[in-house]
Structure formats: structure tokens, C-alpha cells
């Protein structure tokens, strides 16, 4: 075979491979897609992830399944996606903190903030302080008074070290100049179980987790009162200017082909606004503006990385 024929043959092979790659992306998805939720089943993110997966399945014609992979406050599951195949068949549903907090605060994550790209934002959560219904602590002033009366005697539970509930409480403790011992749990359902059982004095939780629970919310970390809990004053109203929030949604490995990310983003826009997901979001105490497209999600994430860098200077992190 002459040189010209070899060049022609090589060009045909390359064209065939390119066409195959384009077709593979064009018919995406053609098999089951896994969405990793890096928290335990029954958590707020788990409930929302399952609601979104149903909408994505109906729009893209393939099954989207949820795999719970908790550990290290969400970093374990996040790392598994960040290091996985960037083909659109393994995605992440998680709060922004897995990118804005962990890579900056810990040396063991094994990934950087740029390892994942936002597909769409589908939730934004306020944090809250809660006590058991029979607790003598009725409001934030009572909590501060009790903590000052017996420094270090009270304890609080949260869903994991360096999660937003943990950081929110630590920021509050510094602002209020009080000492309350923290007890990390492996997920928020366990926090609520011990709070209701009287084994911890107070809990810093995602507000949505309080819905339907036999607990008393004494303050919300937000700028304004939450429509799902209109009678509960914000922590700011009660004299302490602390209002961190958590937001997040669907993400993909950074090297995922742009056409695949675009197709996912388009489906996500519809799925996040479906009546089924909107109802789930409302039950999880989501505000009306929980959705954001990839561009808005990216910008908010960028700002969050910068802000968390400042917060982390005030919180003891892992060596």
C-alpha cells in the first residue's frame, strides 16, 4: 500500500473514531446513570437527589439511580466521583461545601475544587438551632445564658466535621463568645435521634430536616425568617449576626464532554421545576428560588470558595 493510501486509510479510521465518539455523546445516556449522594439515606440531600433522579429519568429515557456513599462529611463520595470516569454516567449530588470547604481545609480529600463542574443548582438550605421539645432552652438568649453559666458543660450535635451546620455553629459560638462542646455524627438523622432522646443539648441542623420532627427550632441562620417556619426568629434577630447557608445540586467530573453536560443541564432545568420535585423541595423547606442554571451555580460556587477561605481561618481544621 502506497503512502497516499496509508494516509487515506488513517484518515478514515480517525474519522470513524470521531464519528463514534460524537454518536456516543449524541445518544447519551444509553445506559443507567449513577448519581452519588455522599451522605446517608434519609438525609435532606438524599431525599432531594431521589426526587431529581426521577425527573431526569423521565426526560432522558434512562434510569438514574442514587448510590449513598457517606464518609468524611461527604468527601469520600465526592472523591469517588472526582476520580471516576468523566463520561456522564457517574455524577454527584451534593452541597457546595464539598468543593468550597474540604479541599481548602483538609489534605486528605484527593481532589481540588476544579475537579467537578456544576450542572445545575437544585437546593439552597438554611441552617438552624434546635432543641428537644421538653428542653428548658426556649430561644437563643436562653442557650447563651446556659452556656455562660456553665462553660463547656453543654454539648451540640452536627452532621459532621466541617459541614455547614458545624461551621455555622462554630461561627455562632465565636460571635456569642460561649463554649459548647461539639459532637460530630455520621449524618443528620442520627443527630435528630440523639436530640429527641435527650443525649445532646442542642443541634445545629439543616432547617429542612426539622420538618415533621418532634423538636423545637429556636433560631434560623438566615437574613430573614423562613416561610416554612414563620414564627421562628432568625439568629440575627436575636442579636447575633450569623447567617451562613448551604446550596448545591448536580455536578459532573470536570473532563465530562461539554455536549453531555449540556444535555444533563437541559434535563435538570425541567426536572428541578417538575411538580414532583417542587413538592419535595417544599417539604424540605426550600425557598422558591432554589434552582440555578450551570452559569449561576458556577458563579455562586466561586464566591463560596472565597468566603469559606475566610471562615476557615476561624475554625480549627485537620492538620
Phi and psi in degrees as GROMACS dihedral restraints (atoms count N, CA, C in turn):
[ dihedral_restraints ]
;  ai    aj    ak    al  type     phi  dphi    fc
    3     4     5     6     1   -72.7    20    10
    4     5     6     7     1   172.1    20    10
    6     7     8     9     1   -62.1    20    10
    7     8     9    10     1   -40.2    20    10
    9    10    11    12     1   -62.9    20    10
   10    11    12    13     1   -44.3    20    10
   12    13    14    15     1   -62.8    20    10
   13    14    15    16     1   -38.8    20    10
   15    16    17    18     1   -63.2    20    10
   16    17    18    19     1   -42.0    20    10
   18    19    20    21     1   -64.0    20    10
   19    20    21    22     1   -40.9    20    10
   21    22    23    24     1   -63.5    20    10
   22    23    24    25     1   -43.9    20    10
   24    25    26    27     1   -62.7    20    10
   25    26    27    28     1   -43.0    20    10
   27    28    29    30     1   -62.7    20    10
   28    29    30    31     1   -40.9    20    10
   30    31    32    33     1   -64.1    20    10
   31    32    33    34     1   -38.9    20    10
   33    34    35    36     1   -66.1    20    10
   34    35    36    37     1   -41.1    20    10
   36    37    38    39     1   -62.4    20    10
   37    38    39    40     1   -46.2    20    10
   39    40    41    42     1   -61.5    20    10
   40    41    42    43     1   -42.4    20    10
   42    43    44    45     1   -63.0    20    10
   43    44    45    46     1   -38.3    20    10
   45    46    47    48     1   -65.3    20    10
   46    47    48    49     1   -42.3    20    10
   48    49    50    51     1   -64.9    20    10
   49    50    51    52     1   -41.0    20    10
   51    52    53    54     1   -63.3    20    10
   52    53    54    55     1   -44.2    20    10
   54    55    56    57     1   -63.0    20    10
   55    56    57    58     1   -38.8    20    10
   57    58    59    60     1   -64.0    20    10
   58    59    60    61     1   -42.5    20    10
   60    61    62    63     1   -63.5    20    10
   61    62    63    64     1   -42.2    20    10
   63    64    65    66     1   -63.7    20    10
   64    65    66    67     1   -41.1    20    10
   66    67    68    69     1   -65.9    20    10
   67    68    69    70     1   -38.8    20    10
   69    70    71    72     1   -61.1    20    10
   70    71    72    73     1   -38.9    20    10
   72    73    74    75     1   -75.2    20    10
   73    74    75    76     1   -35.5    20    10
   75    76    77    78     1   -67.0    20    10
   76    77    78    79     1   -31.8    20    10
   78    79    80    81     1   -99.9    20    10
   79    80    81    82     1    16.7    20    10
   81    82    83    84     1   -65.1    20    10
   82    83    84    85     1   136.4    20    10
   84    85    86    87     1   -92.3    20    10
   85    86    87    88     1   144.5    20    10
   87    88    89    90     1  -115.2    20    10
   88    89    90    91     1    13.0    20    10
   90    91    92    93     1  -156.5    20    10
   91    92    93    94     1   178.5    20    10
   93    94    95    96     1   -61.6    20    10
   94    95    96    97     1   137.9    20    10
   96    97    98    99     1  -108.2    20    10
   97    98    99   100     1   132.6    20    10
   99   100   101   102     1  -102.3    20    10
  100   101   102   103     1   129.3    20    10
  102   103   104   105     1  -110.7    20    10
  103   104   105   106     1   116.9    20    10
  105   106   107   108     1   -84.7    20    10
  106   107   108   109     1   125.7    20    10
  108   109   110   111     1  -107.2    20    10
  109   110   111   112     1   114.7    20    10
  111   112   113   114     1   -81.0    20    10
  112   113   114   115     1    26.3    20    10
  114   115   116   117     1  -133.5    20    10
  115   116   117   118     1   171.2    20    10
  117   118   119   120     1   -70.5    20    10
  118   119   120   121     1   157.3    20    10
  120   121   122   123     1   -63.2    20    10
  121   122   123   124     1   139.8    20    10
  123   124   125   126     1    95.6    20    10
  124   125   126   127     1   -11.5    20    10
  126   127   128   129     1   -72.9    20    10
  127   128   129   130     1   166.6    20    10
  129   130   131   132     1   -58.6    20    10
  130   131   132   133     1   -45.3    20    10
  132   133   134   135     1   -63.9    20    10
  133   134   135   136     1   -34.3    20    10
  135   136   137   138     1   -64.5    20    10
  136   137   138   139     1   -45.5    20    10
  138   139   140   141     1   -62.4    20    10
  139   140   141   142     1   -44.5    20    10
  141   142   143   144     1   -68.8    20    10
  142   143   144   145     1   -38.6    20    10
  144   145   146   147     1   -61.2    20    10
  145   146   147   148     1   -41.5    20    10
  147   148   149   150     1   -68.1    20    10
  148   149   150   151     1   -35.9    20    10
  150   151   152   153     1   -65.2    20    10
  151   152   153   154     1   -41.6    20    10
  153   154   155   156     1   -68.8    20    10
  154   155   156   157     1   -39.8    20    10
  156   157   158   159     1   -58.4    20    10
  157   158   159   160     1   -39.0    20    10
  159   160   161   162     1   -62.1    20    10
  160   161   162   163     1   -42.1    20    10
  162   163   164   165     1   -68.0    20    10
  163   164   165   166     1   -37.7    20    10
  165   166   167   168     1   -66.8    20    10
  166   167   168   169     1   -40.0    20    10
  168   169   170   171     1   -60.5    20    10
  169   170   171   172     1   -44.9    20    10
  171   172   173   174     1   -68.2    20    10
  172   173   174   175     1   -29.0    20    10
  174   175   176   177     1   -86.2    20    10
  175   176   177   178     1   -34.0    20    10
  177   178   179   180     1  -104.3    20    10
  178   179   180   181     1    -1.6    20    10
  180   181   182   183     1    72.8    20    10
  181   182   183   184     1    16.9    20    10
  183   184   185   186     1  -135.5    20    10
  184   185   186   187     1   158.0    20    10
  186   187   188   189     1   -77.0    20    10
  187   188   189   190     1   130.8    20    10
  189   190   191   192     1  -109.2    20    10
  190   191   192   193     1   119.2    20    10
  192   193   194   195     1  -112.7    20    10
  193   194   195   196     1   153.3    20    10
  195   196   197   198     1  -101.7    20    10
  196   197   198   199     1   131.6    20    10
  198   199   200   201     1  -117.4    20    10
  199   200   201   202     1   116.5    20    10
  201   202   203   204     1   -81.9    20    10
  202   203   204   205     1   124.2    20    10
  204   205   206   207     1  -135.6    20    10
  205   206   207   208     1    73.0    20    10
  207   208   209   210     1   -76.5    20    10
  208   209   210   211     1   163.8    20    10
  210   211   212   213     1   140.6    20    10
  211   212   213   214     1   140.5    20    10
  213   214   215   216     1    56.1    20    10
  214   215   216   217     1    37.1    20    10
  216   217   218   219     1    68.4    20    10
  217   218   219   220     1    13.6    20    10
  219   220   221   222     1   115.0    20    10
  220   221   222   223     1   -14.1    20    10
  222   223   224   225     1   -69.3    20    10
  223   224   225   226     1   -31.6    20    10
  225   226   227   228     1   -63.1    20    10
  226   227   228   229     1   -52.1    20    10
  228   229   230   231     1   -65.1    20    10
  229   230   231   232     1   -37.7    20    10
  231   232   233   234     1   -62.3    20    10
  232   233   234   235     1   -44.9    20    10
  234   235   236   237     1   -61.6    20    10
  235   236   237   238     1   -36.2    20    10
  237   238   239   240     1   -64.3    20    10
  238   239   240   241     1   -34.0    20    10
  240   241   242   243     1   -78.4    20    10
  241   242   243   244     1   -44.2    20    10
  243   244   245   246     1   -59.3    20    10
  244   245   246   247     1   -33.5    20    10
  246   247   248   249     1   -94.0    20    10
  247   248   249   250     1    -4.3    20    10
  249   250   251   252     1   -83.0    20    10
  250   251   252   253     1  -175.7    20    10
  252   253   254   255     1   -66.5    20    10
  253   254   255   256     1   134.2    20    10
  255   256   257   258     1   -94.7    20    10
  256   257   258   259     1    62.3    20    10
  258   259   260   261     1  -118.5    20    10
  259   260   261   262     1     3.5    20    10
  261   262   263   264     1    88.9    20    10
  262   263   264   265     1    -0.4    20    10
  264   265   266   267     1  -101.4    20    10
  265   266   267   268     1    -2.6    20    10
  267   268   269   270     1  -135.3    20    10
  268   269   270   271     1   113.5    20    10
  270   271   272   273     1  -120.2    20    10
  271   272   273   274     1   173.5    20    10
  273   274   275   276     1  -126.4    20    10
  274   275   276   277     1   137.6    20    10
  276   277   278   279     1  -120.6    20    10
  277   278   279   280     1   108.9    20    10
  279   280   281   282     1  -159.2    20    10
  280   281   282   283     1   164.1    20    10
  282   283   284   285     1   -74.0    20    10
  283   284   285   286     1   158.3    20    10
  285   286   287   288     1   -61.6    20    10
  286   287   288   289     1   -23.1    20    10
  288   289   290   291     1   -58.6    20    10
  289   290   291   292     1   -26.3    20    10
  291   292   293   294     1   -64.0    20    10
  292   293   294   295     1   -20.1    20    10
  294   295   296   297     1  -106.8    20    10
  295   296   297   298     1   -36.7    20    10
  297   298   299   300     1   -85.9    20    10
  298   299   300   301     1   -20.8    20    10
  300   301   302   303     1  -109.4    20    10
  301   302   303   304     1   -58.9    20    10
  303   304   305   306     1   -59.5    20    10
  304   305   306   307     1   -48.2    20    10
  306   307   308   309     1   -62.0    20    10
  307   308   309   310     1   -25.6    20    10
  309   310   311   312     1   -85.5    20    10
  310   311   312   313     1   -26.0    20    10
  312   313   314   315     1  -101.5    20    10
  313   314   315   316     1   -18.0    20    10
  315   316   317   318     1  -131.9    20    10
  316   317   318   319     1   151.7    20    10
  318   319   320   321     1   -99.8    20    10
  319   320   321   322     1    -1.5    20    10
  321   322   323   324     1  -109.4    20    10
  322   323   324   325     1    10.9    20    10
  324   325   326   327     1   -72.2    20    10
  325   326   327   328     1   -36.9    20    10
  327   328   329   330     1    79.3    20    10
  328   329   330   331     1    12.7    20    10
  330   331   332   333     1  -149.3    20    10
  331   332   333   334     1   161.9    20    10
  333   334   335   336     1  -111.2    20    10
  334   335   336   337     1   164.2    20    10
  336   337   338   339     1   -55.0    20    10
  337   338   339   340     1   -30.9    20    10
  339   340   341   342     1   -81.0    20    10
  340   341   342   343     1     1.9    20    10
  342   343   344   345     1   -71.2    20    10
  343   344   345   346     1   -19.0    20    10
  345   346   347   348     1  -128.7    20    10
  346   347   348   349     1   149.6    20    10
  348   349   350   351     1  -115.8    20    10
  349   350   351   352     1   138.8    20    10
  351   352   353   354     1   -67.0    20    10
  352   353   354   355     1   137.8    20    10
  354   355   356   357     1  -101.5    20    10
  355   356   357   358     1   -50.2    20    10
  357   358   359   360     1  -165.4    20    10
  358   359   360   361     1   144.3    20    10
  360   361   362   363     1   -86.5    20    10
  361   362   363   364     1   131.1    20    10
  363   364   365   366     1  -129.4    20    10
  364   365   366   367     1     5.2    20    10
  366   367   368   369     1  -157.1    20    10
  367   368   369   370     1   154.4    20    10
  369   370   371   372     1  -145.9    20    10
  370   371   372   373     1   123.7    20    10
  372   373   374   375     1  -115.9    20    10
  373   374   375   376     1   134.2    20    10
  375   376   377   378     1   -85.2    20    10
  376   377   378   379     1   151.1    20    10
  378   379   380   381     1   -97.6    20    10
  379   380   381   382     1   161.6    20    10
  381   382   383   384     1  -150.3    20    10
  382   383   384   385     1   158.4    20    10
  384   385   386   387     1  -102.0    20    10
  385   386   387   388     1   133.2    20    10
  387   388   389   390     1  -137.6    20    10
  388   389   390   391     1   151.7    20    10
  390   391   392   393     1  -133.5    20    10
  391   392   393   394     1   169.5    20    10
  393   394   395   396     1   -70.1    20    10
  394   395   396   397     1   152.6    20    10
  396   397   398   399     1   -59.6    20    10
  397   398   399   400     1   -29.2    20    10
  399   400   401   402     1   -91.6    20    10
  400   401   402   403     1     2.8    20    10
  402   403   404   405     1   -63.7    20    10
  403   404   405   406     1   141.4    20    10
  405   406   407   408     1   -71.5    20    10
  406   407   408   409     1   -11.0    20    10
  408   409   410   411     1   -81.8    20    10
  409   410   411   412     1   112.3    20    10
  411   412   413   414     1  -101.1    20    10
  412   413   414   415     1   -20.9    20    10
  414   415   416   417     1  -156.8    20    10
  415   416   417   418     1  -178.4    20    10
  417   418   419   420     1   -66.4    20    10
  418   419   420   421     1   -36.3    20    10
  420   421   422   423     1   -60.7    20    10
  421   422   423   424     1   -40.8    20    10
  423   424   425   426     1   -63.0    20    10
  424   425   426   427     1   -41.2    20    10
  426   427   428   429     1   -63.1    20    10
  427   428   429   430     1   -45.7    20    10
  429   430   431   432     1   -63.4    20    10
  430   431   432   433     1   -43.0    20    10
  432   433   434   435     1   -62.6    20    10
  433   434   435   436     1   -43.9    20    10
  435   436   437   438     1   -64.5    20    10
  436   437   438   439     1   -39.3    20    10
  438   439   440   441     1   -68.7    20    10
  439   440   441   442     1   -36.4    20    10
  441   442   443   444     1   -74.6    20    10
  442   443   444   445     1   -30.0    20    10
  444   445   446   447     1   -68.4    20    10
  445   446   447   448     1   -37.9    20    10
  447   448   449   450     1  -134.1    20    10
  448   449   450   451     1    79.5    20    10
  450   451   452   453     1   -55.1    20    10
  451   452   453   454     1   127.8    20    10
  453   454   455   456     1    80.1    20    10
  454   455   456   457     1    -2.8    20    10
  456   457   458   459     1   -81.6    20    10
  457   458   459   460     1   -31.9    20    10
  459   460   461   462     1   -82.7    20    10
  460   461   462   463     1   158.6    20    10
  462   463   464   465     1  -133.8    20    10
  463   464   465   466     1   159.3    20    10
  465   466   467   468     1  -135.6    20    10
  466   467   468   469     1   148.9    20    10
  468   469   470   471     1  -105.3    20    10
  469   470   471   472     1   151.8    20    10
  471   472   473   474     1  -151.7    20    10
  472   473   474   475     1   167.4    20    10
  474   475   476   477     1   -79.5    20    10
  475   476   477   478     1    -2.5    20    10
  477   478   479   480     1   155.5    20    10
  478   479   480   481     1   151.0    20    10
  480   481   482   483     1   -59.9    20    10
  481   482   483   484     1   130.6    20    10
  483   484   485   486     1    72.8    20    10
  484   485   486   487     1     9.0    20    10
  486   487   488   489     1   -74.5    20    10
  487   488   489   490     1   165.8    20    10
  489   490   491   492     1   -62.5    20    10
  490   491   492   493     1   -41.5    20    10
  492   493   494   495     1   -56.9    20    10
  493   494   495   496     1   -38.6    20    10
  495   496   497   498     1   -65.6    20    10
  496   497   498   499     1   -49.2    20    10
  498   499   500   501     1   -65.0    20    10
  499   500   501   502     1   -36.9    20    10
  501   502   503   504     1   -61.9    20    10
  502   503   504   505     1   -46.0    20    10
  504   505   506   507     1   -66.4    20    10
  505   506   507   508     1   -41.7    20    10
  507   508   509   510     1   -64.7    20    10
  508   509   510   511     1   -36.6    20    10
  510   511   512   513     1   -65.5    20    10
  511   512   513   514     1   -40.2    20    10
  513   514   515   516     1   -64.1    20    10
  514   515   516   517     1   -44.6    20    10
  516   517   518   519     1   -60.8    20    10
  517   518   519   520     1   -38.6    20    10
  519   520   521   522     1   -68.6    20    10
  520   521   522   523     1   -41.7    20    10
  522   523   524   525     1   -65.0    20    10
  523   524   525   526     1   -41.5    20    10
  525   526   527   528     1   -81.4    20    10
  526   527   528   529     1   -11.6    20    10
  528   529   530   531     1    57.3    20    10
  529   530   531   532     1    51.9    20    10
  531   532   533   534     1  -129.9    20    10
  532   533   534   535     1   163.7    20    10
  534   535   536   537     1  -120.4    20    10
  535   536   537   538     1   113.7    20    10
  537   538   539   540     1  -130.8    20    10
  538   539   540   541     1   128.3    20    10
  540   541   542   543     1   -71.2    20    10
  541   542   543   544     1   134.8    20    10
  543   544   545   546     1   -94.8    20    10
  544   545   546   547     1   143.5    20    10
  546   547   548   549     1  -127.2    20    10
  547   548   549   550     1   106.7    20    10
  549   550   551   552     1   -77.0    20    10
  550   551   552   553     1   144.0    20    10
  552   553   554   555     1  -120.8    20    10
  553   554   555   556     1   168.5    20    10
  555   556   557   558     1   -97.4    20    10
  556   557   558   559     1    70.5    20    10
  558   559   560   561     1   111.2    20    10
  559   560   561   562     1   151.4    20    10
  561   562   563   564     1   -71.3    20    10
  562   563   564   565     1   -33.5    20    10
  564   565   566   567     1   -55.3    20    10
  565   566   567   568     1   -36.3    20    10
  567   568   569   570     1   -70.7    20    10
  568   569   570   571     1   -34.6    20    10
  570   571   572   573     1   -60.3    20    10
  571   572   573   574     1   -47.8    20    10
  573   574   575   576     1   -64.9    20    10
  574   575   576   577     1   -38.0    20    10
  576   577   578   579     1   -60.4    20    10
  577   578   579   580     1   -45.1    20    10
  579   580   581   582     1   -74.9    20    10
  580   581   582   583     1   -28.8    20    10
  582   583   584   585     1   -66.7    20    10
  583   584   585   586     1   -49.0    20    10
  585   586   587   588     1   -63.8    20    10
  586   587   588   589     1   -35.0    20    10
  588   589   590   591     1   -78.7    20    10
  589   590   591   592     1    -2.6    20    10
  591   592   593   594     1    79.6    20    10
  592   593   594   595     1    15.7    20    10
  594   595   596   597     1   -89.7    20    10
  595   596   597   598     1   -12.1    20    10
  597   598   599   600     1  -131.9    20    10
  598   599   600   601     1   155.7    20    10
  600   601   602   603     1   -83.7    20    10
  601   602   603   604     1   -36.5    20    10
  603   604   605   606     1  -151.7    20    10
  604   605   606   607     1   158.4    20    10
  606   607   608   609     1  -132.5    20    10
  607   608   609   610     1   142.0    20    10
  609   610   611   612     1  -104.3    20    10
  610   611   612   613     1   115.7    20    10
  612   613   614   615     1  -134.1    20    10
  613   614   615   616     1   167.0    20    10
  615   616   617   618     1   -72.7    20    10
  616   617   618   619     1   129.1    20    10
  618   619   620   621     1   -55.4    20    10
  619   620   621   622     1   -37.6    20    10
  621   622   623   624     1   -59.6    20    10
  622   623   624   625     1   -25.8    20    10
  624   625   626   627     1   -70.1    20    10
  625   626   627   628     1   -16.6    20    10
  627   628   629   630     1   -78.8    20    10
  628   629   630   631     1   -18.2    20    10
  630   631   632   633     1   -60.4    20    10
  631   632   633   634     1   124.7    20    10
  633   634   635   636     1    76.5    20    10
  634   635   636   637     1     5.1    20    10
  636   637   638   639     1   -97.6    20    10
  637   638   639   640     1   149.3    20    10
  639   640   641   642     1   -84.0    20    10
  640   641   642   643     1    66.6    20    10
  642   643   644   645     1  -137.6    20    10
  643   644   645   646     1   166.3    20    10
  645   646   647   648     1  -114.5    20    10
  646   647   648   649     1   120.1    20    10
  648   649   650   651     1   -85.3    20    10
  649   650   651   652     1   123.4    20    10
  651   652   653   654     1  -105.1    20    10
  652   653   654   655     1    -9.7    20    10
  654   655   656   657     1  -172.9    20    10
  655   656   657   658     1   144.7    20    10
  657   658   659   660     1  -114.4    20    10
  658   659   660   661     1   132.5    20    10
  660   661   662   663     1   -81.9    20    10
  661   662   663   664     1    88.7    20    10
  663   664   665   666     1  -160.1    20    10
  664   665   666   667     1   164.9    20    10
  666   667   668   669     1   -75.0    20    10
  667   668   669   670     1   -34.1    20    10
  669   670   671   672     1  -133.8    20    10
  670   671   672   673     1   163.7    20    10
  672   673   674   675     1   -63.7    20    10
  673   674   675   676     1   147.9    20    10
  675   676   677   678     1   -86.8    20    10
  676   677   678   679     1   134.7    20    10
  678   679   680   681     1   -60.3    20    10
  679   680   681   682     1   -24.6    20    10
  681   682   683   684     1   -79.6    20    10
  682   683   684   685     1   -17.6    20    10
  684   685   686   687     1  -135.7    20    10
  685   686   687   688     1    61.6    20    10
  687   688   689   690     1   -64.7    20    10
  688   689   690   691     1   -22.9    20    10
  690   691   692   693     1   -86.2    20    10
  691   692   693   694     1    -7.3    20    10
  693   694   695   696     1   -94.1    20    10
  694   695   696   697     1   117.6    20    10
  696   697   698   699     1   -70.6    20    10
  697   698   699   700     1   153.0    20    10
  699   700   701   702     1   -71.6    20    10
  700   701   702   703     1   160.9    20    10
  702   703   704   705     1   -63.4    20    10
  703   704   705   706     1   -34.2    20    10
  705   706   707   708     1   -64.3    20    10
  706   707   708   709     1   -41.6    20    10
  708   709   710   711     1   -58.9    20    10
  709   710   711   712     1   -31.3    20    10
  711   712   713   714     1   -90.6    20    10
  712   713   714   715     1    14.3    20    10
  714   715   716   717     1   104.2    20    10
  715   716   717   718     1     5.9    20    10
  717   718   719   720     1  -130.9    20    10
  718   719   720   721     1   112.5    20    10
  720   721   722   723     1   -79.7    20    10
  721   722   723   724     1    75.3    20    10
  723   724   725   726     1  -133.1    20    10
  724   725   726   727     1   118.8    20    10
  726   727   728   729     1  -147.7    20    10
  727   728   729   730     1    52.2    20    10
  729   730   731   732     1   -70.6    20    10
  730   731   732   733     1   148.2    20    10
  732   733   734   735     1  -128.4    20    10
  733   734   735   736     1   163.0    20    10
  735   736   737   738     1  -119.1    20    10
  736   737   738   739     1   141.1    20    10
  738   739   740   741     1  -143.1    20    10
  739   740   741   742     1   161.8    20    10
  741   742   743   744     1   175.3    20    10
  742   743   744   745     1  -164.2    20    10
  744   745   746   747     1   163.4    20    10
  745   746   747   748     1  -143.2    20    10
  747   748   749   750     1   -90.5    20    10
  748   749   750   751     1   134.4    20    10
  750   751   752   753     1  -135.4    20    10
  751   752   753   754     1   160.6    20    10
  753   754   755   756     1  -135.5    20    10
  754   755   756   757     1   155.4    20    10
  756   757   758   759     1   -54.6    20    10
  757   758   759   760     1   143.4    20    10
  759   760   761   762     1   -57.9    20    10
  760   761   762   763     1   -31.5    20    10
  762   763   764   765     1   -86.7    20    10
  763   764   765   766     1     6.7    20    10
  765   766   767   768     1   -60.2    20    10
  766   767   768   769     1   133.4    20    10
  768   769   770   771     1   -54.3    20    10
  769   770   771   772     1   137.9    20    10
  771   772   773   774     1   -55.4    20    10
  772   773   774   775     1   -41.1    20    10
  774   775   776   777     1   -62.1    20    10
  775   776   777   778     1   -33.0    20    10
  777   778   779   780     1   -70.1    20    10
  778   779   780   781     1   -45.4    20    10
  780   781   782   783     1   -60.4    20    10
  781   782   783   784     1   -41.7    20    10
  783   784   785   786     1   -63.6    20    10
  784   785   786   787     1   -41.4    20    10
  786   787   788   789     1   -65.9    20    10
  787   788   789   790     1   -41.0    20    10
  789   790   791   792     1   -63.9    20    10
  790   791   792   793     1   -42.6    20    10
  792   793   794   795     1   -62.4    20    10
  793   794   795   796     1   -41.7    20    10
  795   796   797   798     1   -63.6    20    10
  796   797   798   799     1   -42.8    20    10
  798   799   800   801     1   -68.1    20    10
  799   800   801   802     1   -36.3    20    10
  801   802   803   804     1   -66.0    20    10
  802   803   804   805     1   -36.6    20    10
  804   805   806   807     1   -59.5    20    10
  805   806   807   808     1   -40.9    20    10
  807   808   809   810     1   -75.5    20    10
  808   809   810   811     1   -43.3    20    10
  810   811   812   813     1   -62.7    20    10
  811   812   813   814     1   -37.8    20    10
  813   814   815   816     1   -70.3    20    10
  814   815   816   817     1   -18.0    20    10
  816   817   818   819     1  -105.7    20    10
  817   818   819   820     1    -0.6    20    10
  819   820   821   822     1   -57.3    20    10
  820   821   822   823     1   150.8    20    10
  822   823   824   825     1   -59.3    20    10
  823   824   825   826     1   -38.1    20    10
  825   826   827   828     1   -63.2    20    10
  826   827   828   829     1   -46.4    20    10
  828   829   830   831     1   -69.7    20    10
  829   830   831   832     1   -40.9    20    10
  831   832   833   834     1   -59.6    20    10
  832   833   834   835     1   -38.2    20    10
  834   835   836   837     1   -66.4    20    10
  835   836   837   838     1   -43.2    20    10
  837   838   839   840     1   -62.0    20    10
  838   839   840   841     1   -42.4    20    10
  840   841   842   843     1   -62.8    20    10
  841   842   843   844     1   -39.1    20    10
  843   844   845   846     1   -65.5    20    10
  844   845   846   847     1   -41.3    20    10
  846   847   848   849     1   -63.5    20    10
  847   848   849   850     1   -28.5    20    10
  849   850   851   852     1   -90.8    20    10
  850   851   852   853     1    18.2    20    10
  852   853   854   855     1    60.3    20    10
  853   854   855   856     1    38.6    20    10
  855   856   857   858     1   -82.4    20    10
  856   857   858   859     1   144.1    20    10
  858   859   860   861     1   -73.9    20    10
  859   860   861   862     1   171.4    20    10
  861   862   863   864     1   -66.2    20    10
  862   863   864   865     1   -27.9    20    10
  864   865   866   867     1  -100.0    20    10
  865   866   867   868     1    42.1    20    10
  867   868   869   870     1   -70.7    20    10
  868   869   870   871     1   -24.1    20    10
  870   871   872   873     1   -87.0    20    10
  871   872   873   874     1   142.8    20    10
  873   874   875   876     1  -147.7    20    10
  874   875   876   877     1   140.3    20    10
  876   877   878   879     1   -74.5    20    10
  877   878   879   880     1   179.1    20    10
  879   880   881   882     1   -59.5    20    10
  880   881   882   883     1   -40.5    20    10
  882   883   884   885     1   -65.6    20    10
  883   884   885   886     1   -46.0    20    10
  885   886   887   888     1   -65.3    20    10
  886   887   888   889     1   -40.7    20    10
  888   889   890   891     1   -61.9    20    10
  889   890   891   892     1   -43.6    20    10
  891   892   893   894     1   -62.8    20    10
  892   893   894   895     1   -44.2    20    10
  894   895   896   897     1   -64.8    20    10
  895   896   897   898     1   -43.1    20    10
  897   898   899   900     1   -65.3    20    10
  898   899   900   901     1   -38.7    20    10
  900   901   902   903     1   -63.7    20    10
  901   902   903   904     1   -41.9    20    10
  903   904   905   906     1   -59.8    20    10
  904   905   906   907     1   -45.3    20    10
  906   907   908   909     1   -64.0    20    10
  907   908   909   910     1   -37.7    20    10
  909   910   911   912     1   -66.9    20    10
  910   911   912   913     1   -37.9    20    10
  912   913   914   915     1   -58.3    20    10
  913   914   915   916     1   -42.9    20    10
  915   916   917   918     1   -67.6    20    10
  916   917   918   919     1   -43.3    20    10
  918   919   920   921     1   -68.9    20    10
  919   920   921   922     1   -40.3    20    10
  921   922   923   924     1   -67.1    20    10
  922   923   924   925     1   -28.8    20    10
  924   925   926   927     1   -59.9    20    10
  925   926   927   928     1   -37.7    20    10
  927   928   929   930     1   -72.0    20    10
  928   929   930   931     1   -42.4    20    10
  930   931   932   933     1   -62.9    20    10
  931   932   933   934     1   -39.2    20    10
  933   934   935   936     1   -67.8    20    10
  934   935   936   937     1   -18.0    20    10
  936   937   938   939     1   -69.7    20    10
  937   938   939   940     1   -17.2    20    10
  939   940   941   942     1   -99.5    20    10
  940   941   942   943     1    -6.5    20    10
  942   943   944   945     1  -118.2    20    10
  943   944   945   946     1   134.1    20    10
  945   946   947   948     1   -67.5    20    10
  946   947   948   949     1   126.3    20    10
  948   949   950   951     1  -114.9    20    10
  949   950   951   952     1   175.5    20    10
  951   952   953   954     1   -67.4    20    10
  952   953   954   955     1   147.4    20    10
